[in-house]
Amino acid sequence: MVRHLTRDPAHFGLLDWMEVETHIMETRTLLDPTGEHEPPVRKQAQRPKALDGLTVGILDIGKARGDVYLNRLDERFAERGIKIKRYAKPTPSRLVATDTKQKMLSEVQAAIIGLAD
């Protein structure tokens, strides 16, 4: 349940908050658009103890200036001699393509995903 103000309290000329709340609060029910009653449970992958000798994948989700940060990560890993493979989504609003996920699974042992917001 979500409760929110539907109008500015000053609109009613009321000073007492409790009085304002009783006049302008409404209840709405938010529905999950996925239709899931319980989210799927996934086992988290075990993190490597070190990145030395591994190939690390960097996935750019396409947000503005995300590439600047990910490029810097790429540089820092290169300084340490860690091999990097880069991947990208076409736009931030699209899911990672299945073939890109499969490619990452077969080519890298660890991944960094550039999330935003």
C-alpha positions as CSV (number, residue, x, y, z in Angstrom):
1,M,0.0,0.0,0.0
2,V,1.2,3.5,-0.8
3,R,-0.1,6.6,0.9
4,H,0.5,10.0,-0.6
5,L,-0.8,13.6,-0.6
6,T,-3.1,14.3,-3.5
7,R,-3.0,18.1,-3.0
8,D,-0.9,20.7,-1.3
9,P,-2.1,21.1,2.4
10,A,-2.1,24.9,1.9
11,H,-4.9,24.4,-0.7
12,F,-7.3,23.5,2.1
13,G,-6.2,26.3,4.4
14,L,-5.7,23.7,7.2
15,L,-2.9,24.0,9.8
16,D,-3.3,20.9,11.8
17,W,-1.5,18.0,10.1
18,M,-3.9,15.3,11.4
19,E,-6.8,17.3,10.0
20,V,-5.0,17.6,6.6
21,E,-4.1,13.9,6.6
22,T,-7.8,12.9,7.1
23,H,-8.9,15.1,4.3
24,I,-6.4,14.5,1.6
25,M,-4.8,11.0,2.0
26,E,-5.9,8.2,-0.2
27,T,-4.8,4.6,-0.4
28,R,-3.7,2.9,-3.6
29,T,-2.7,-0.6,-4.3
30,L,0.4,-1.1,-6.5
31,L,0.5,-4.3,-8.6
32,D,3.6,-6.2,-9.7
33,P,3.5,-6.1,-13.5
34,T,5.5,-9.4,-13.8
35,G,2.7,-11.4,-12.2
36,E,5.1,-13.2,-10.0
37,H,3.9,-14.1,-6.5
38,E,7.4,-15.0,-5.3
39,P,10.6,-13.9,-7.0
40,P,12.8,-16.7,-8.3
41,V,15.6,-17.8,-6.0
42,R,19.0,-17.8,-7.7
43,K,22.2,-19.1,-6.2
44,Q,24.8,-16.3,-6.1
45,A,28.0,-17.1,-8.0
46,Q,31.1,-17.5,-5.8
47,R,33.4,-14.5,-6.0
48,P,37.0,-15.2,-6.9
49,K,39.6,-14.5,-4.2
50,A,41.7,-12.6,-6.7
51,L,41.5,-11.4,-10.3
52,D,45.0,-12.3,-11.3
53,G,45.0,-14.7,-14.2
54,L,41.3,-14.3,-14.9
55,T,39.5,-12.6,-17.7
56,V,37.1,-9.9,-16.5
57,G,34.1,-8.9,-18.5
58,I,32.9,-5.3,-18.4
59,L,29.3,-4.7,-19.5
60,D,28.3,-1.2,-20.4
61,I,24.5,-0.7,-19.9
62,G,24.5,2.3,-22.2
63,K,23.9,5.1,-19.7
64,A,25.3,8.5,-20.4
65,R,29.0,8.8,-19.3
66,G,29.0,5.3,-18.0
67,D,31.7,4.5,-20.6
68,V,34.0,7.1,-19.0
69,Y,33.9,5.2,-15.7
70,L,34.2,1.8,-17.3
71,N,37.1,3.0,-19.5
72,R,39.0,4.1,-16.4
73,L,38.3,0.6,-14.8
74,D,39.7,-1.0,-18.0
75,E,42.8,1.2,-17.7
76,R,43.4,0.3,-14.0
77,F,42.9,-3.4,-14.7
78,A,45.4,-3.2,-17.6
79,E,47.9,-1.6,-15.2
80,R,47.6,-4.7,-13.0
81,G,47.9,-7.1,-16.0
82,I,44.3,-8.3,-15.8
83,K,42.8,-9.2,-19.2
84,I,39.5,-7.4,-20.0
85,K,36.7,-8.1,-22.5
86,R,34.2,-5.4,-23.2
87,Y,30.4,-5.9,-23.8
88,A,27.6,-3.5,-24.3
89,K,23.8,-3.3,-24.3
90,P,22.3,-1.4,-27.3
91,T,20.4,1.0,-25.0
92,P,19.8,1.3,-21.3
93,S,16.1,0.4,-21.7
94,R,16.8,-2.9,-23.4
95,L,17.7,-6.2,-21.7
96,V,21.1,-7.8,-22.3
97,A,20.8,-10.0,-25.3
98,T,20.8,-13.7,-24.6
99,D,23.8,-14.2,-27.0
100,T,25.7,-11.5,-25.2
101,K,25.1,-13.2,-21.9
102,Q,26.1,-16.6,-23.3
103,K,29.3,-15.1,-24.8
104,M,30.2,-13.6,-21.4
105,L,29.6,-16.9,-19.7
106,S,32.0,-18.6,-22.1
107,E,34.7,-15.9,-22.3
108,V,35.1,-14.5,-18.8
109,Q,35.4,-15.7,-15.2
110,A,34.3,-12.5,-13.5
111,A,32.1,-9.6,-14.6
112,I,31.5,-5.9,-13.8
113,I,28.2,-4.4,-14.8
114,G,28.0,-0.6,-15.1
115,L,24.7,0.0,-13.2
116,A,23.3,3.5,-12.8
117,D,20.7,5.6,-11.0
